[in-house]
Amino acid sequence: MDLRRCSFDSDKKLRLNTFLLIKSLSQKIAARMKRAFY
C-alpha cells in the first residue's frame, strides 16, 4: 500500500517534470521562430 502510493507520487512528479520540460522547450522554440519571422 505504502509502496504503491510512493510510486504513484513519483509518477505524478515525473509527469509534472515532463510537462514543464516540454513547456520550456516549446517556449524556446516559439521565441526562436519569432526571432526568425520578425
Sequence and secondary structure as in RCSB ss.txt:
>XXXX:A:sequence
MDLRRCSFDSDKKLRLNTFLLIKSLSQKIAARMKRAFY
>XXXX:A:secstr
 HHHHHHHHHHHHHHHHHHHHHHHHHHHHHHHHHHHH 
